[in-house]
């Protein structure tokens, strides 16, 4: 049974955060996510899933920038 579309972000976000912090470019982060989760969670590489993964990466990038700029 495949991973539900609305659950992809919950699975992808923490990994995308780690990969983004390591300095990987968006293209490589997307490819690595499909490599790590594509078979394990049955995520087919189609336009909807790619868009959901890019959305997760976008959220990661925004959160990362906001956290870097936030002064405590």
PDB file of N, CA, C and O in Angstrom:
ATOM      1  N   UNK A   1       0.846  -1.185   0.000  1.00  0.00           N
ATOM      2  CA  UNK A   1       0.000   0.000   0.000  1.00  0.00           C
ATOM      3  C   UNK A   1       0.887   1.242   0.000  1.00  0.00           C
ATOM      4  O   UNK A   1       1.841   1.341   0.771  1.00  0.00           O
ATOM      5  N   UNK A   2       0.557   2.175  -0.867  1.00  0.00           N
ATOM      6  CA  UNK A   2       1.380   3.377  -1.018  1.00  0.00           C
ATOM      7  C   UNK A   2       1.111   4.401   0.070  1.00  0.00           C
ATOM      8  O   UNK A   2       0.136   4.318   0.818  1.00  0.00           O
ATOM      9  N   UNK A   3       1.990   5.344   0.126  1.00  0.00           N
ATOM     10  CA  UNK A   3       1.863   6.437   1.089  1.00  0.00           C
ATOM     11  C   UNK A   3       0.828   7.435   0.585  1.00  0.00           C
ATOM     12  O   UNK A   3       0.868   7.835  -0.578  1.00  0.00           O
ATOM     13  N   UNK A   4      -0.089   7.837   1.442  1.00  0.00           N
ATOM     14  CA  UNK A   4      -1.110   8.812   1.056  1.00  0.00           C
ATOM     15  C   UNK A   4      -0.451  10.143   0.719  1.00  0.00           C
ATOM     16  O   UNK A   4       0.532  10.542   1.343  1.00  0.00           O
ATOM     17  N   UNK A   5      -1.010  10.821  -0.277  1.00  0.00           N
ATOM     18  CA  UNK A   5      -0.428  12.085  -0.731  1.00  0.00           C
ATOM     19  C   UNK A   5      -0.274  13.092   0.407  1.00  0.00           C
ATOM     20  O   UNK A   5       0.739  13.786   0.485  1.00  0.00           O
ATOM     21  N   UNK A   6      -1.273  13.178   1.291  1.00  0.00           N
ATOM     22  CA  UNK A   6      -1.213  14.180   2.358  1.00  0.00           C
ATOM     23  C   UNK A   6      -0.225  13.804   3.461  1.00  0.00           C
ATOM     24  O   UNK A   6       0.060  14.615   4.342  1.00  0.00           O
ATOM     25  N   UNK A   7       0.295  12.583   3.416  1.00  0.00           N
ATOM     26  CA  UNK A   7       1.252  12.153   4.437  1.00  0.00           C
ATOM     27  C   UNK A   7       2.696  12.307   3.963  1.00  0.00           C
ATOM     28  O   UNK A   7       3.626  12.158   4.757  1.00  0.00           O
ATOM     29  N   UNK A   8       2.891  12.601   2.686  1.00  0.00           N
ATOM     30  CA  UNK A   8       4.250  12.693   2.154  1.00  0.00           C
ATOM     31  C   UNK A   8       5.056  13.754   2.893  1.00  0.00           C
ATOM     32  O   UNK A   8       6.213  13.522   3.243  1.00  0.00           O
ATOM     33  N   UNK A   9       4.454  14.911   3.132  1.00  0.00           N
ATOM     34  CA  UNK A   9       5.195  15.998   3.777  1.00  0.00           C
ATOM     35  C   UNK A   9       5.659  15.599   5.175  1.00  0.00           C
ATOM     36  O   UNK A   9       6.760  15.965   5.585  1.00  0.00           O
ATOM     37  N   UNK A  10       4.839  14.859   5.907  1.00  0.00           N
ATOM     38  CA  UNK A  10       5.220  14.444   7.265  1.00  0.00           C
ATOM     39  C   UNK A  10       6.446  13.544   7.241  1.00  0.00           C
ATOM     40  O   UNK A  10       7.269  13.582   8.156  1.00  0.00           O
ATOM     41  N   UNK A  11       6.566  12.741   6.204  1.00  0.00           N
ATOM     42  CA  UNK A  11       7.705  11.833   6.087  1.00  0.00           C
ATOM     43  C   UNK A  11       8.923  12.565   5.552  1.00  0.00           C
ATOM     44  O   UNK A  11      10.044  12.332   6.003  1.00  0.00           O
ATOM     45  N   UNK A  12       8.702  13.450   4.592  1.00  0.00           N
ATOM     46  CA  UNK A  12       9.794  14.082   3.859  1.00  0.00           C
ATOM     47  C   UNK A  12      10.434  15.241   4.611  1.00  0.00           C
ATOM     48  O   UNK A  12      11.649  15.423   4.548  1.00  0.00           O
ATOM     49  N   UNK A  13       9.634  16.020   5.318  1.00  0.00           N
ATOM     50  CA  UNK A  13      10.128  17.264   5.920  1.00  0.00           C
ATOM     51  C   UNK A  13      11.387  17.079   6.771  1.00  0.00           C
ATOM     52  O   UNK A  13      12.359  17.804   6.553  1.00  0.00           O
ATOM     53  N   UNK A  14      11.419  16.146   7.730  1.00  0.00           N
ATOM     54  CA  UNK A  14      12.620  16.022   8.573  1.00  0.00           C
ATOM     55  C   UNK A  14      13.867  15.662   7.764  1.00  0.00           C
ATOM     56  O   UNK A  14      14.960  16.152   8.048  1.00  0.00           O
ATOM     57  N   UNK A  15      13.698  14.806   6.758  1.00  0.00           N
ATOM     58  CA  UNK A  15      14.839  14.410   5.937  1.00  0.00           C
ATOM     59  C   UNK A  15      15.278  15.575   5.061  1.00  0.00           C
ATOM     60  O   UNK A  15      16.474  15.824   4.905  1.00  0.00           O
ATOM     61  N   UNK A  16      14.311  16.290   4.487  1.00  0.00           N
ATOM     62  CA  UNK A  16      14.634  17.458   3.665  1.00  0.00           C
ATOM     63  C   UNK A  16      15.378  18.498   4.495  1.00  0.00           C
ATOM     64  O   UNK A  16      16.296  19.148   3.996  1.00  0.00           O
ATOM     65  N   UNK A  17      14.989  18.659   5.754  1.00  0.00           N
ATOM     66  CA  UNK A  17      15.667  19.618   6.631  1.00  0.00           C
ATOM     67  C   UNK A  17      17.124  19.221   6.831  1.00  0.00           C
ATOM     68  O   UNK A  17      18.024  20.055   6.738  1.00  0.00           O
ATOM     69  N   UNK A  18      17.346  17.943   7.106  1.00  0.00           N
ATOM     70  CA  UNK A  18      18.708  17.468   7.306  1.00  0.00           C
ATOM     71  C   UNK A  18      19.562  17.621   6.055  1.00  0.00           C
ATOM     72  O   UNK A  18      20.712  18.053   6.129  1.00  0.00           O
ATOM     73  N   UNK A  19      18.994  17.265   4.903  1.00  0.00           N
ATOM     74  CA  UNK A  19      19.739  17.356   3.652  1.00  0.00           C
ATOM     75  C   UNK A  19      20.014  18.810   3.286  1.00  0.00           C
ATOM     76  O   UNK A  19      21.102  19.136   2.810  1.00  0.00           O
ATOM     77  N   UNK A  20      19.036  19.684   3.505  1.00  0.00           N
ATOM     78  CA  UNK A  20      19.216  21.100   3.181  1.00  0.00           C
ATOM     79  C   UNK A  20      20.290  21.726   4.057  1.00  0.00           C
ATOM     80  O   UNK A  20      21.100  22.524   3.584  1.00  0.00           O
ATOM     81  N   UNK A  21      20.294  21.359   5.343  1.00  0.00           N
ATOM     82  CA  UNK A  21      21.312  21.887   6.262  1.00  0.00           C
ATOM     83  C   UNK A  21      22.712  21.427   5.870  1.00  0.00           C
ATOM     84  O   UNK A  21      23.702  22.101   6.154  1.00  0.00           O
ATOM     85  N   UNK A  22      22.781  20.271   5.215  1.00  0.00           N
ATOM     86  CA  UNK A  22      24.091  19.760   4.798  1.00  0.00           C
ATOM     87  C   UNK A  22      24.612  20.486   3.568  1.00  0.00           C
ATOM     88  O   UNK A  22      25.743  20.253   3.142  1.00  0.00           O
ATOM     89  N   UNK A  23      23.793  21.368   2.991  1.00  0.00           N
ATOM     90  CA  UNK A  23      24.231  22.178   1.863  1.00  0.00           C
ATOM     91  C   UNK A  23      23.892  21.594   0.505  1.00  0.00           C
ATOM     92  O   UNK A  23      24.334  22.120  -0.516  1.00  0.00           O
ATOM     93  N   UNK A  24      23.119  20.520   0.469  1.00  0.00           N
ATOM     94  CA  UNK A  24      22.746  19.929  -0.815  1.00  0.00           C
ATOM     95  C   UNK A  24      21.805  20.863  -1.567  1.00  0.00           C
ATOM     96  O   UNK A  24      20.972  21.536  -0.959  1.00  0.00           O
ATOM     97  N   UNK A  25      21.939  20.902  -2.876  1.00  0.00           N
ATOM     98  CA  UNK A  25      21.048  21.716  -3.696  1.00  0.00           C
ATOM     99  C   UNK A  25      19.693  21.041  -3.800  1.00  0.00           C
ATOM    100  O   UNK A  25      19.567  19.832  -3.609  1.00  0.00           O
ATOM    101  N   UNK A  26      18.689  21.838  -4.104  1.00  0.00           N
ATOM    102  CA  UNK A  26      17.308  21.362  -4.187  1.00  0.00           C
ATOM    103  C   UNK A  26      17.171  20.126  -5.094  1.00  0.00           C
ATOM    104  O   UNK A  26      16.484  19.166  -4.746  1.00  0.00           O
ATOM    105  N   UNK A  27      17.828  20.165  -6.246  1.00  0.00           N
ATOM    106  CA  UNK A  27      17.746  19.050  -7.197  1.00  0.00           C
ATOM    107  C   UNK A  27      18.229  17.752  -6.554  1.00  0.00           C
ATOM    108  O   UNK A  27      17.606  16.702  -6.709  1.00  0.00           O
ATOM    109  N   UNK A  28      19.338  17.836  -5.835  1.00  0.00           N
ATOM    110  CA  UNK A  28      19.901  16.647  -5.196  1.00  0.00           C
ATOM    111  C   UNK A  28      19.053  16.197  -4.012  1.00  0.00           C
ATOM    112  O   UNK A  28      18.916  14.999  -3.760  1.00  0.00           O
ATOM    113  N   UNK A  29      18.485  17.158  -3.286  1.00  0.00           N
ATOM    114  CA  UNK A  29      17.605  16.808  -2.165  1.00  0.00           C
ATOM    115  C   UNK A  29      16.399  16.021  -2.674  1.00  0.00           C
ATOM    116  O   UNK A  29      16.021  15.006  -2.090  1.00  0.00           O
ATOM    117  N   UNK A  30      15.800  16.496  -3.768  1.00  0.00           N
ATOM    118  CA  UNK A  30      14.642  15.804  -4.339  1.00  0.00           C
ATOM    119  C   UNK A  30      15.013  14.391  -4.761  1.00  0.00           C
ATOM    120  O   UNK A  30      14.298  13.438  -4.453  1.00  0.00           O
ATOM    121  N   UNK A  31      16.123  14.257  -5.461  1.00  0.00           N
ATOM    122  CA  UNK A  31      16.560  12.937  -5.911  1.00  0.00           C
ATOM    123  C   UNK A  31      16.841  12.004  -4.750  1.00  0.00           C
ATOM    124  O   UNK A  31      16.494  10.824  -4.801  1.00  0.00           O
ATOM    125  N   UNK A  32      17.468  12.523  -3.705  1.00  0.00           N
ATOM    126  CA  UNK A  32      17.797  11.704  -2.534  1.00  0.00           C
ATOM    127  C   UNK A  32      16.531  11.252  -1.814  1.00  0.00           C
ATOM    128  O   UNK A  32      16.463  10.125  -1.324  1.00  0.00           O
ATOM    129  N   UNK A  33      15.529  12.127  -1.749  1.00  0.00           N
ATOM    130  CA  UNK A  33      14.265  11.761  -1.101  1.00  0.00           C
ATOM    131  C   UNK A  33      13.587  10.621  -1.861  1.00  0.00           C
ATOM    132  O   UNK A  33      13.094   9.673  -1.248  1.00  0.00           O
ATOM    133  N   UNK A  34      13.562  10.710  -3.197  1.00  0.00           N
ATOM    134  CA  UNK A  34      12.983   9.614  -3.978  1.00  0.00           C
ATOM    135  C   UNK A  34      13.787   8.341  -3.794  1.00  0.00           C
ATOM    136  O   UNK A  34      13.223   7.248  -3.733  1.00  0.00           O
ATOM    137  N   UNK A  35      15.102   8.475  -3.704  1.00  0.00           N
ATOM    138  CA  UNK A  35      15.953   7.300  -3.509  1.00  0.00           C
ATOM    139  C   UNK A  35      15.674   6.651  -2.153  1.00  0.00           C
ATOM    140  O   UNK A  35      15.565   5.429  -2.054  1.00  0.00           O
ATOM    141  N   UNK A  36      15.558   7.476  -1.111  1.00  0.00           N
ATOM    142  CA  UNK A  36      15.355   6.951   0.245  1.00  0.00           C
ATOM    143  C   UNK A  36      13.948   6.408   0.466  1.00  0.00           C
ATOM    144  O   UNK A  36      13.768   5.360   1.088  1.00  0.00           O
ATOM    145  N   UNK A  37      12.941   7.134  -0.053  1.00  0.00           N
ATOM    146  CA  UNK A  37      11.558   6.808   0.284  1.00  0.00           C
ATOM    147  C   UNK A  37      10.749   6.200  -0.853  1.00  0.00           C
ATOM    148  O   UNK A  37       9.680   5.635  -0.622  1.00  0.00           O
ATOM    149  N   UNK A  38      11.248   6.311  -2.073  1.00  0.00           N
ATOM    150  CA  UNK A  38      10.470   5.861  -3.233  1.00  0.00           C
ATOM    151  C   UNK A  38      10.032   4.419  -3.156  1.00  0.00           C
ATOM    152  O   UNK A  38       8.874   4.110  -3.438  1.00  0.00           O
ATOM    153  N   UNK A  39      10.935   3.527  -2.778  1.00  0.00           N
ATOM    154  CA  UNK A  39      10.579   2.116  -2.708  1.00  0.00           C
ATOM    155  C   UNK A  39       9.999   1.756  -1.338  1.00  0.00           C
ATOM    156  O   UNK A  39       9.065   0.961  -1.239  1.00  0.00           O
ATOM    157  N   UNK A  40      10.564   2.350  -0.288  1.00  0.00           N
ATOM    158  CA  UNK A  40      10.107   2.011   1.067  1.00  0.00           C
ATOM    159  C   UNK A  40       8.639   2.381   1.272  1.00  0.00           C
ATOM    160  O   UNK A  40       7.870   1.604   1.838  1.00  0.00           O
ATOM    161  N   UNK A  41       8.257   3.577   0.806  1.00  0.00           N
ATOM    162  CA  UNK A  41       6.888   4.033   1.006  1.00  0.00           C
ATOM    163  C   UNK A  41       6.077   4.034  -0.283  1.00  0.00           C
ATOM    164  O   UNK A  41       4.970   4.570  -0.318  1.00  0.00           O
ATOM    165  N   UNK A  42       6.620   3.437  -1.344  1.00  0.00           N
ATOM    166  CA  UNK A  42       5.906   3.335  -2.611  1.00  0.00           C
ATOM    167  C   UNK A  42       5.472   4.709  -3.112  1.00  0.00           C
ATOM    168  O   UNK A  42       4.303   4.918  -3.434  1.00  0.00           O
ATOM    169  N   UNK A  43       6.415   5.641  -3.177  1.00  0.00           N
ATOM    170  CA  UNK A  43       6.119   6.965  -3.721  1.00  0.00           C
ATOM    171  C   UNK A  43       6.505   6.957  -5.187  1.00  0.00           C
ATOM    172  O   UNK A  43       7.694   7.001  -5.503  1.00  0.00           O
ATOM    173  N   UNK A  44       5.536   6.901  -6.095  1.00  0.00           N
ATOM    174  CA  UNK A  44       5.893   6.943  -7.518  1.00  0.00           C
ATOM    175  C   UNK A  44       6.366   8.344  -7.891  1.00  0.00           C
ATOM    176  O   UNK A  44       5.876   9.340  -7.361  1.00  0.00           O
ATOM    177  N   UNK A  45       7.322   8.405  -8.807  1.00  0.00           N
ATOM    178  CA  UNK A  45       7.865   9.703  -9.209  1.00  0.00           C
ATOM    179  C   UNK A  45       6.957  10.299 -10.285  1.00  0.00           C
ATOM    180  O   UNK A  45       7.265  10.241 -11.476  1.00  0.00           O
ATOM    181  N   UNK A  46       5.850  10.865  -9.853  1.00  0.00           N
ATOM    182  CA  UNK A  46       4.944  11.527 -10.785  1.00  0.00           C
ATOM    183  C   UNK A  46       4.852  13.010 -10.434  1.00  0.00           C
ATOM    184  O   UNK A  46       5.447  13.460  -9.454  1.00  0.00           O
ATOM    185  N   UNK A  47       4.112  13.759 -11.231  1.00  0.00           N
ATOM    186  CA  UNK A  47       4.086  15.214 -11.045  1.00  0.00           C
ATOM    187  C   UNK A  47       3.510  15.627  -9.693  1.00  0.00           C
ATOM    188  O   UNK A  47       4.009  16.570  -9.079  1.00  0.00           O
ATOM    189  N   UNK A  48       2.475  14.943  -9.221  1.00  0.00           N
ATOM    190  CA  UNK A  48       1.858  15.325  -7.947  1.00  0.00           C
ATOM    191  C   UNK A  48       2.826  15.091  -6.788  1.00  0.00           C
ATOM    192  O   UNK A  48       3.008  15.957  -5.933  1.00  0.00           O
ATOM    193  N   UNK A  49       3.445  13.904  -6.772  1.00  0.00           N
ATOM    194  CA  UNK A  49       4.374  13.608  -5.682  1.00  0.00           C
ATOM    195  C   UNK A  49       5.598  14.506  -5.734  1.00  0.00           C
ATOM    196  O   UNK A  49       6.099  14.938  -4.695  1.00  0.00           O
ATOM    197  N   UNK A  50       6.084  14.789  -6.941  1.00  0.00           N
ATOM    198  CA  UNK A  50       7.224  15.694  -7.067  1.00  0.00           C
ATOM    199  C   UNK A  50       6.854  17.075  -6.555  1.00  0.00           C
ATOM    200  O   UNK A  50       7.648  17.717  -5.867  1.00  0.00           O
ATOM    201  N   UNK A  51       5.650  17.538  -6.888  1.00  0.00           N
ATOM    202  CA  UNK A  51       5.192  18.849  -6.410  1.00  0.00           C
ATOM    203  C   UNK A  51       5.085  18.867  -4.892  1.00  0.00           C
ATOM    204  O   UNK A  51       5.439  19.864  -4.262  1.00  0.00           O
ATOM    205  N   UNK A  52       4.600  17.774  -4.290  1.00  0.00           N
ATOM    206  CA  UNK A  52       4.475  17.714  -2.829  1.00  0.00           C
ATOM    207  C   UNK A  52       5.858  17.729  -2.172  1.00  0.00           C
ATOM    208  O   UNK A  52       6.051  18.365  -1.135  1.00  0.00           O
ATOM    209  N   UNK A  53       6.807  17.033  -2.773  1.00  0.00           N
ATOM    210  CA  UNK A  53       8.159  17.009  -2.212  1.00  0.00           C
ATOM    211  C   UNK A  53       8.808  18.378  -2.354  1.00  0.00           C
ATOM    212  O   UNK A  53       9.483  18.839  -1.434  1.00  0.00           O
ATOM    213  N   UNK A  54       8.612  19.036  -3.499  1.00  0.00           N
ATOM    214  CA  UNK A  54       9.148  20.390  -3.667  1.00  0.00           C
ATOM    215  C   UNK A  54       8.512  21.351  -2.664  1.00  0.00           C
ATOM    216  O   UNK A  54       9.185  22.244  -2.150  1.00  0.00           O
ATOM    217  N   UNK A  55       7.222  21.174  -2.385  1.00  0.00           N
ATOM    218  CA  UNK A  55       6.549  22.009  -1.388  1.00  0.00           C
ATOM    219  C   UNK A  55       7.184  21.807  -0.018  1.00  0.00           C
ATOM    220  O   UNK A  55       7.416  22.774   0.708  1.00  0.00           O
ATOM    221  N   UNK A  56       7.467  20.560   0.339  1.00  0.00           N
ATOM    222  CA  UNK A  56       8.131  20.280   1.615  1.00  0.00           C
ATOM    223  C   UNK A  56       9.496  20.941   1.676  1.00  0.00           C
ATOM    224  O   UNK A  56       9.866  21.523   2.696  1.00  0.00           O
ATOM    225  N   UNK A  57      10.254  20.851   0.569  1.00  0.00           N
ATOM    226  CA  UNK A  57      11.588  21.446   0.541  1.00  0.00           C
ATOM    227  C   UNK A  57      11.490  22.963   0.645  1.00  0.00           C
ATOM    228  O   UNK A  57      12.314  23.596   1.305  1.00  0.00           O
ATOM    229  N   UNK A  58      10.484  23.547  -0.005  1.00  0.00           N
ATOM    230  CA  UNK A  58      10.271  24.996   0.082  1.00  0.00           C
ATOM    231  C   UNK A  58       9.994  25.409   1.522  1.00  0.00           C
ATOM    232  O   UNK A  58      10.524  26.412   1.999  1.00  0.00           O
ATOM    233  N   UNK A  59       9.164  24.635   2.211  1.00  0.00           N
ATOM    234  CA  UNK A  59       8.868  24.921   3.628  1.00  0.00           C
ATOM    235  C   UNK A  59      10.138  24.811   4.464  1.00  0.00           C
ATOM    236  O   UNK A  59      10.368  25.629   5.354  1.00  0.00           O
ATOM    237  N   UNK A  60      10.957  23.810   4.185  1.00  0.00           N
ATOM    238  CA  UNK A  60      12.221  23.632   4.898  1.00  0.00           C
ATOM    239  C   UNK A  60      13.112  24.842   4.684  1.00  0.00           C
ATOM    240  O   UNK A  60      13.683  25.379   5.633  1.00  0.00           O
ATOM    241  N   UNK A  61      13.230  25.273   3.426  1.00  0.00           N
ATOM    242  CA  UNK A  61      14.102  26.413   3.120  1.00  0.00           C
ATOM    243  C   UNK A  61      13.627  27.675   3.830  1.00  0.00           C
ATOM    244  O   UNK A  61      14.436  28.428   4.372  1.00  0.00           O
ATOM    245  N   UNK A  62      12.323  27.905   3.826  1.00  0.00           N
ATOM    246  CA  UNK A  62      11.776  29.090   4.506  1.00  0.00           C
ATOM    247  C   UNK A  62      11.998  29.012   6.009  1.00  0.00           C
ATOM    248  O   UNK A  62      12.397  29.998   6.630  1.00  0.00           O
ATOM    249  N   UNK A  63      11.745  27.856   6.596  1.00  0.00           N
ATOM    250  CA  UNK A  63      11.951  27.690   8.036  1.00  0.00           C
ATOM    251  C   UNK A  63      13.420  27.878   8.403  1.00  0.00           C
ATOM    252  O   UNK A  63      13.750  28.507   9.409  1.00  0.00           O
ATOM    253  N   UNK A  64      14.290  27.324   7.571  1.00  0.00           N
ATOM    254  CA  UNK A  64      15.730  27.420   7.837  1.00  0.00           C
ATOM    255  C   UNK A  64      16.193  28.874   7.790  1.00  0.00           C
ATOM    256  O   UNK A  64      16.949  29.319   8.653  1.00  0.00           O
ATOM    257  N   UNK A  65      15.737  29.608   6.783  1.00  0.00           N
ATOM    258  CA  UNK A  65      16.091  31.030   6.653  1.00  0.00           C
ATOM    259  C   UNK A  65      15.515  31.823   7.827  1.00  0.00           C
ATOM    260  O   UNK A  65      16.210  32.647   8.421  1.00  0.00           O
ATOM    261  N   UNK A  66      14.242  31.573   8.163  1.00  0.00           N
ATOM    262  CA  UNK A  66      13.621  32.289   9.277  1.00  0.00           C
ATOM    263  C   UNK A  66      14.337  32.014  10.600  1.00  0.00           C
ATOM    264  O   UNK A  66      14.512  32.926  11.408  1.00  0.00           O
ATOM    265  N   UNK A  67      14.745  30.782  10.825  1.00  0.00           N
ATOM    266  CA  UNK A  67      15.438  30.436  12.070  1.00  0.00           C
ATOM    267  C   UNK A  67      16.824  31.052  12.125  1.00  0.00           C
ATOM    268  O   UNK A  67      17.288  31.427  13.202  1.00  0.00           O
ATOM    269  N   UNK A  68      17.497  31.165  10.976  1.00  0.00           N
ATOM    270  CA  UNK A  68      18.820  31.791  10.945  1.00  0.00           C
ATOM    271  C   UNK A  68      18.723  33.292  11.227  1.00  0.00           C
ATOM    272  O   UNK A  68      19.602  33.873  11.863  1.00  0.00           O
ATOM    273  N   UNK A  69      17.634  33.914  10.740  1.00  0.00           N
ATOM    274  CA  UNK A  69      17.470  35.366  10.897  1.00  0.00           C
ATOM    275  C   UNK A  69      16.909  35.746  12.260  1.00  0.00           C
ATOM    276  O   UNK A  69      17.066  36.882  12.707  1.00  0.00           O
ATOM    277  N   UNK A  70      16.254  34.792  12.918  1.00  0.00           N
ATOM    278  CA  UNK A  70      15.624  35.071  14.207  1.00  0.00           C
ATOM    279  C   UNK A  70      16.700  35.252  15.262  1.00  0.00           C
ATOM    280  O   UNK A  70      17.594  34.417  15.403  1.00  0.00           O
ATOM    281  N   UNK A  71      16.608  36.337  15.995  1.00  0.00           N
ATOM    282  CA  UNK A  71      17.572  36.607  17.070  1.00  0.00           C
ATOM    283  C   UNK A  71      16.876  36.414  18.405  1.00  0.00           C
ATOM    284  O   UNK A  71      15.797  36.958  18.637  1.00  0.00           O
ATOM    285  N   UNK A  72      17.494  35.643  19.273  1.00  0.00           N
ATOM    286  CA  UNK A  72      16.898  35.367  20.576  1.00  0.00           C
ATOM    287  C   UNK A  72      17.548  36.210  21.625  1.00  0.00           C
ATOM    288  O   UNK A  72      17.185  36.125  22.798  1.00  0.00           O
TER     289      UNK A  72
END
